[in-house]
Amino acid sequence: MRPAVDKVMPEAWKAVVAFSSVIREGAVQQGVSAQESELIKVRASQLNGCSFCLDLHSREARQAGMPQQKLDVLPAWRESGIFSERERAVLAIAEATTQLPLSEGSGDELSGALAVLGESTFVAAEWVAIAINAFNRISVLSGHPVRPRDSDGKLVR
């Protein structure tokens, strides 16, 4: 079993949480909605294979009003036709930020995202993606477990 990096260096964990809090507040101020932030977090967590963050942010996306259907088809968002222009923009940012280095295709998508969102919202969405990528790595490396929940989202004891 691997050591939990958040437990071994709690001050570093506190700094990451504070970093995330600043980003969350800034994202709201720059026009990134709660649903858009959660889309970024869920998509990055899918790409990184972080089950703990997927569980957490799928729930938080639903609590923010994200339809279950959008979460269900998220891996195929480009083909689904059900995501708004802004949602497609933040999803392109989530994928580009998670799957470095940038490809030619992602450069084109990011140019489109910038045109849709404007500079301040675009950059705020990038920061949301940067933060969730950090949390994904911490959770995967620490082996954070997914705890079973019932159909209402309550923990099963």
C-alpha positions as CSV (number, residue, x, y, z in Angstrom):
1,M,0.0,0.0,0.0
2,R,1.3,3.4,-0.9
3,P,1.6,6.2,1.6
4,A,-1.2,8.8,1.5
5,V,0.7,11.9,0.3
6,D,-1.9,14.2,1.9
7,K,-1.5,12.5,5.3
8,V,2.3,12.4,5.3
9,M,2.7,16.1,4.4
10,P,-0.5,17.7,5.7
11,E,0.8,21.2,5.3
12,A,1.3,20.6,1.6
13,W,-2.3,19.3,1.5
14,K,-3.6,22.4,3.2
15,A,-1.8,24.6,0.7
16,V,-3.4,22.7,-2.2
17,V,-6.8,23.1,-0.6
18,A,-6.2,26.8,-0.2
19,F,-4.9,27.0,-3.8
20,S,-8.1,25.3,-5.0
21,S,-10.3,27.7,-2.9
22,V,-8.7,30.8,-4.5
23,I,-9.3,29.2,-8.0
24,R,-12.9,28.3,-7.2
25,E,-13.6,31.9,-6.1
26,G,-11.8,33.4,-9.1
27,A,-13.6,31.1,-11.5
28,V,-17.0,32.3,-10.2
29,Q,-15.8,35.9,-10.5
30,Q,-14.6,35.4,-14.0
31,G,-17.9,33.8,-15.1
32,V,-17.3,30.1,-14.9
33,S,-20.6,28.5,-13.6
34,A,-20.7,25.8,-11.0
35,Q,-22.0,23.3,-13.7
36,E,-19.1,24.3,-16.0
37,S,-16.5,23.9,-13.2
38,E,-17.9,20.4,-12.4
39,L,-17.8,19.4,-16.1
40,I,-14.2,20.3,-16.2
41,K,-13.5,18.3,-13.0
42,V,-15.4,15.2,-14.1
43,R,-13.9,15.1,-17.5
44,A,-10.3,15.6,-16.3
45,S,-10.9,12.9,-13.6
46,Q,-12.2,10.5,-16.3
47,L,-9.0,11.1,-18.3
48,N,-6.8,10.7,-15.3
49,G,-8.6,7.6,-14.0
50,C,-9.3,9.1,-10.6
51,S,-12.3,7.2,-9.2
52,F,-12.4,9.2,-6.0
53,C,-12.7,12.5,-7.8
54,L,-15.1,11.1,-10.3
55,D,-17.4,10.0,-7.5
56,L,-17.1,13.3,-5.7
57,H,-17.5,15.6,-8.7
58,S,-20.2,13.6,-10.5
59,R,-22.3,14.1,-7.3
60,E,-21.4,17.8,-7.1
61,A,-22.3,18.2,-10.8
62,R,-25.7,16.7,-10.2
63,Q,-26.2,19.0,-7.1
64,A,-25.3,22.0,-9.3
65,G,-28.1,21.0,-11.7
66,M,-26.1,19.0,-14.3
67,P,-28.5,16.5,-16.0
68,Q,-27.5,12.9,-15.6
69,Q,-27.7,12.4,-19.3
70,K,-24.8,14.8,-19.9
71,L,-22.7,12.9,-17.3
72,D,-23.6,9.6,-18.9
73,V,-22.4,10.7,-22.4
74,L,-19.5,12.9,-21.2
75,P,-16.7,10.6,-22.7
76,A,-18.4,11.1,-26.1
77,W,-19.2,14.8,-25.7
78,R,-18.1,15.8,-29.2
79,E,-20.5,13.3,-30.8
80,S,-23.5,13.7,-28.5
81,G,-24.8,17.0,-29.7
82,I,-26.3,17.9,-26.3
83,F,-23.6,20.2,-24.9
84,S,-23.9,23.9,-25.2
85,E,-21.2,26.0,-27.0
86,R,-19.9,27.1,-23.6
87,E,-19.9,23.6,-22.2
88,R,-18.0,22.4,-25.3
89,A,-15.5,25.2,-24.8
90,V,-14.8,24.3,-21.1
91,L,-14.6,20.6,-22.1
92,A,-12.0,21.3,-24.7
93,I,-10.0,23.2,-22.0
94,A,-10.3,20.3,-19.6
95,E,-9.0,17.9,-22.1
96,A,-6.1,20.1,-23.4
97,T,-5.0,20.9,-19.9
98,T,-5.1,17.2,-18.9
99,Q,-3.5,15.7,-22.0
100,L,-0.3,17.6,-22.4
101,P,1.5,18.4,-24.6
102,L,-1.0,20.3,-26.7
103,S,-1.7,18.9,-30.1
104,E,-2.5,20.7,-33.3
105,G,-6.1,19.7,-32.9
106,S,-6.3,20.9,-29.4
107,G,-4.9,24.3,-30.5
108,D,-7.7,24.8,-32.9
109,E,-10.3,23.8,-30.3
110,L,-8.7,26.1,-27.7
111,S,-8.8,29.0,-30.2
112,G,-12.5,28.4,-30.6
113,A,-13.0,28.1,-26.8
114,L,-11.2,31.4,-26.3
115,A,-13.5,33.0,-28.9
116,V,-16.6,31.6,-27.0
117,L,-15.5,32.4,-23.5
118,G,-13.3,35.5,-23.7
119,E,-9.9,35.7,-22.1
120,S,-10.8,35.9,-18.4
121,T,-13.3,33.1,-18.4
122,F,-11.0,31.0,-20.6
123,V,-8.1,31.4,-18.2
124,A,-10.3,30.8,-15.1
125,A,-11.5,27.5,-16.7
126,E,-7.8,26.6,-17.3
127,W,-7.1,27.2,-13.6
128,V,-10.0,24.9,-12.6
129,A,-8.5,22.2,-14.9
130,I,-5.1,22.7,-13.4
131,A,-6.4,22.4,-9.9
132,I,-8.4,19.2,-10.5
133,N,-5.4,17.6,-12.2
134,A,-3.4,18.2,-9.0
135,F,-6.2,16.7,-6.9
136,N,-6.4,13.7,-9.3
137,R,-2.7,13.0,-8.9
138,I,-2.9,13.3,-5.1
139,S,-5.9,11.0,-4.9
140,V,-4.6,8.4,-7.3
141,L,-1.1,8.3,-5.7
142,S,-2.7,8.2,-2.2
143,G,-5.1,5.5,-3.1
144,H,-8.1,7.4,-1.9
145,P,-11.0,4.9,-1.8
146,V,-14.5,5.4,-3.3
147,R,-17.0,4.7,-0.5
148,P,-20.2,2.9,-1.4
149,R,-23.4,5.1,-1.6
150,D,-27.0,4.3,-1.9
151,S,-29.3,5.6,-4.7
152,D,-29.8,8.9,-2.8
153,G,-26.0,9.4,-2.5
154,K,-25.8,8.6,1.2
155,L,-22.9,6.6,2.5
156,V,-23.6,2.9,3.0
157,R,-22.3,1.7,6.3
